[in-house]
Amino acid sequence: MSTTQATRKAPPVRPGDRVFAGLSTGAGILILVILAGVGIFLTAKGIPGILAKPDEVKSGQHFLPWVWPLVYGTLIAATIALLIAVPVAIGVALFISHYAPRRLGQIFGYLIDLLAAVPSVVYGLWGIQFLAPHMVPFYAWLNKHLSFIPFFGEPSATGRTILTACIVLAVMILPIMTAICREIFLQTPRLHEEAALALGATKWEMARLAIFPYARSGIVSAAMLGLGRALGETLAVAMVLSVTAGEVTANLIGSSNPSTIAANIALNFKESTGLSVNALIASGLVLFIITFLVNFAARALVERRSEFSGAN
């Protein structure tokens, strides 16, 4: 057989493949351009606010002392919301995928997915009108029995606290986290589950030994997506939280609460002028950097886990 005959012919490139490749490449480049544009805009507009003097801005402070309580409030609210939502999302996803009857699991899945379509303002109304008043007795109980912990100091009489806002955020990020965890759990190799059960493992032991190791990177990805949503949530937090300007406190149930960056921008942007607008944009730049770093860290963590597969 000649070399020419032995050489495999390259598959023909169809016009549809070229169009699809071009559209995909263009979409990827467009995302990078938009991201760079947002970063450049925030930097250009934010630097004057960072360099502004206290008497030139509405807050009457230098940028760092003014933005620090907002960063603290943003991080504490998103972190607590994540700590609440992750176990619930994993439990609900595991129930839907492996414990519930098929028809019941489908119904639960649809209901969880519908929560993602609820507007932020509805969550905010639910938090301020229903959740906050009903949390007041619970906060009083926490203060009575756990007041030695700094998190549970003097309780608020209205229930509009940072902890209430965290619970609302946890409910808001629950649908996307549950949906991702559910799909990851369903992709666990069936042979691994059956092998664990055949060796005498209970259903929980099977989940712990076969499902969770396989789905670990997916769970991390779901948690980071939920964290990104919690970091940037605006309206619900602004409606629920009773904000005290410049407040940094460990008390999660008190009437003095730090605001978040996104909620502070929403509440003050309309009334701000001049360099005060630039200061708000600069705080948006800080939030942009925080979100970028969180997602970068999550990506690095997921990549470290990518070597594990169901066949290993």
N, C-alpha and C positions, 0 to 999 in steps of 0.2 A: 504494500500500500504506500502510495507516495505521500510526501509531507503535506502536499496541498490537500489531498483527500483526508488525511488524518487531522488536519487543522479544523477545529470546530468553527462554524460560521457564527458570527455575532448575531444575536437575535435582532430582527428589524425593529427600529424605533418608530412607533406609530405616532401620528399627529396628536392623538389624545394624550399620550404619555408626555409629550413635550409640553402641551398646554398645562397639564396637571402639575408637572415639575416646575414650570414657570410660575404658576399661581402659588404653589407652596413656597417657593423661594421668595417670591414677592411679599407674601404674607409674613414670613419670618423677618425679612428686612424691614417691613413696615412696623412691626412690633418694636424692633430695636430703635427705629427712627422716632416713634412716638415716645418710648421710654427716655431716649436721650433728650427729646424736646421738652418733656416734663421736667427732667432734671435741670436742664439749662434755664428754663423759665423760673423755676423755684429758686435757683441759685442767684440769678440776675436780679430778681425782684426781692429776694430775701436778704441779701447782703446789706442794703441800706437799713433794714430793720434791725439787723444784728449789730450794726455800728451806731445806731441811733442813741442819743443821750436820753436820760430819764425824763427830762422836761419836754422832749419832742414826741413822746408817745403817750397813749392813753393810760397805760399801766403805771407810769411814773417810776419805772425800774429799768435797770440794764437788762439786756436780753436774757442772759443765763439765769440770774435769780428769778426772772419772770417765767421762763419756760420750764425750769426744773420741776415745779409742782405739777405742771401739765404732763410732763414725761412720766413722773411718778404715778399720777392717776391713770394714765393710759396703760402703763405696764402692769400695775396692780389689778386693774379691772380686767384686762385681757387674760392675765395669768390665772386669776381665780375663776373666771368663766371657763377657761380651758380645763382646770382641775375638776370642775363640776361636770363638764360636758363629756369628757373623754370616757370615764367609766360608764356613764349612762349610754353613750353612743355604742360602745363595744357590747354592752349587755343587750341593748335593743337589737343590734345587728346580729348578734349570735342567736338570739331568740327567733328572729325572723328567718334566718338561714338554716338553723339546725334543730330548733326545738318546737316551733309552732307547726301545726298542720299546714299543708301546702296552701290551701285556700285562705286560712286565717293569716298566714304569713304574707300572702299577697295583699290582703286588705290592710294589714299593718304597714306594709311597705308603701302603699299608696297614700295612707294617712300621713306618714312621716315625710314623704316627698311633698305633700301639699303644704306642709309647714314652711317650706322654702319659698312658697309663693305669697306668703303673708307679708304685706308691706311693713316697713319699720315703724311707721306711725301707729299701726294697730298694736304692735308689741309695746310701744311706748304708752299708749292709752291703757292697755292691760296692766302694765307695770305700775302706773301712777294711780289708777282707779281701783284696781283689784288687789294686786300683789302687795303693794306698799302698806295699805291699811291692815291687811291680814298678817303681815310680818311683824307688826308692832308687839303683840304678845310674845312671839318667839324671841324677839330681840330682848325684851324685858327678862325672859327666862335665862337667856344666855348671860346677860349682865348679872343676874342674881347668883347663878351657879358657877360662872366661868370668868368673873370679873378680874381674877388674878392674871388672866391672859390679856396682853395689851390690845388684842384685836376686838375685845368685847367690853369696851368701856361704857361710859354713860350713853344709853340708847336714845335714839331720836323718837320724838312723839308722833311723827308723821310716817315713818317707815321709808322715807325717800333717802336712802343711804347708798353708799358705794356697794355694799353687799347686795342690795336689791337690784341695782344696775347690773351687777355681775350675774345674778340669776337670770335676768332678762337676756343678757348677752349669751349665756349658756343655752337658753332655749332657742335663740336665733341661730346659733352655729350648729345646733344638734342635727338638723336635717342633712346638711351636706356631709358631715362626719359619719352619720349613720349610713347614708347611701354608699359612700366609698367603702366603709368597713364591711358592709353587707356583700358588696360585689367581690371584695377581696376574699372574704370567708368562703364564698361559693366557688372560688377558683382553687381552693385547696384540693390536691389530688385525692380522689376518692379512695385509691389504694392505701394511702397513708391513714385515712380515717378508719377504714375497715381493718387494717393491720393492728392499729391500736386497740380497737374493740375486740379483735380476735385474741389478743394477748391478755384480755381480762380487764382492760381499762374501763372505767365508768365514762359516761358521756362527757362529764366535766373534765376528767383526766385526758380524754381524747382531744377535747378542745384545747387544753393547756399544752399538751405535748405535740399535737399534730397541726392544729389550726393556727394558733398564735405565733409559733416560730415562723411558719410559712408566710403569715400576713404581717409580720412586724414592720417591714418597710412601708406597707400600705397604710398601716395604722398611724405611723409617724407622718406620712404625707397628709392623711386626713386631719390629723391634729394641727399641722402647720397651716393647712387651708382654713381651718376654723379659727386659728389664732390670727391669721391675716384679716379675716372678716371682723373679728372682735376688735382688733387694733384700729380699724378704720370706721367702725360704726359711729354714726353721728346722732341721728334724730332721736332714737329710742333713749340713748344715754342722756341727751340734753333734756328730754321730757321728764325722765325719772329722777335724775340726780338733783339734790338740793346742794348747790355749789357754794363753797366759801372761797373767795379769791385768795390765791397764794397759800393755800392750806396744805400742809404735808403732815399727815397723821396716820398712826397705825390702827386707830379705832375704825373698824369697818361698819359699825352700826350707829355711829354718832350723827349728829346734825351738821357737823363740820366735815365737808367732803372735798377732796381735790377733784377738779374737772379733768376731762381728757382733752387731748389736742384737737381732735375732730369736733367734739361738742363745743369747745371754746371758740373755734373758728366760726361755727354755725351761729352761735349766739351773739358774737361781737362784730362780725364782718360788716353787717349792714350799717352799723352806727359808727364805724371807724373811718377815719380819713387820714390822708398824708402818710407819714411814716408808721402810723399805727397799723395801716393795711399791710405795709411791708413787714412789720413784726409778725403779723398773723401768717403771712406767706412764709416767713422764715420758720415759724413753728410747723407749718406744713412740710417744709423741707426736712425738718428733724423727724417728723413722722415718716416721710418717704425713706429716709436713711434707715430708721429702725425697722420698717417693713422689709426693706431690701436685705438688711443683715439677717433678719429672722429667716427669710426665705432662702438666703444663701446657706445659712447654717443647716436648715432642714434638708436642702439639696445635698449637702456634703454628708449628712447623717444617713440619708437614704442610699447614697452611692456606696457608703461603707457596708451597708447591708445587702447590696445588690448581688454579691457573690453567692449568697445563700439561695438555693432553689429547692423546689420540692423533690428533685432527683438526688440531692446531696445526702 
